């Protein structure tokens, strides 16, 4: 069940989605197509298909099923970590309340961008955000959507961004096989991703300089990019026995490619 749902192949899921797509209303849950507005929206809320808190483009019911049915599946997906570089120094330069305001702005901007790019916003931890891109939501383009999201994040936090947030952001993107499913017990159950793919993406974000996106060759290739067309780097990531080859996107190359 888990694999079929995460890959968008479950027959019950397809039938439900086919029915809900016929109901009037927009916008809709990107998984099941339940309308969040319009004539059918009150019925959807009674059915538990209101917006999900972690990603308002999807309904709570879809992810409640995943979180209550303990388990998961190993699937190919893409992971993105974004980290405010030098946040300790930033915190020293402002009051705790001002630093909290800055982090809240970062959380808000990051969440909006990631949701718009079909991500599951897994968690915010301190000055870092983690997002998962799975086939059921981003289809086969999950790697491309993760890189597009990274580019948009970098653009939104650039010093010259209109209405953006001026912070030095380092981002890591990796594609590979990860366990995606529910962890925890009771009310503390969460949908998350685990495994080496997650660890690599996190290490990349830590290794990225302010204004850099580090993309593994696996993610770049899956996204249809030619790694040799970009600046390249070999990284000795903590816990990895071999060097990791990455594509380096900076503010200028990221914005240029996004256009």
Secondary structure, DSSP 8 states (H G I E B T S, - for coil): -HHHHHTT--HHHHHHHHHHTTS--SSB-TTT--BSSSTTHHHHHHTT-SEETTEEEEEHHHHHHHHHS--EEEEEEEEEEEEETTHHHHHHTS-HHHHHHHHHHHHHHHHHHHHHTT-EEEEEETTEEEEEE-HHHHGGGHHHHHHHHHHHHHHHTSTT-TT-----EEEEEEEEEEEEEEESSGGG-EEEEESHHHHHHHHHHHH--TTEEEEEHHHHHHTT--GGGSEEEEE--TT-SS-EEEEEEEHHHHHHHH-
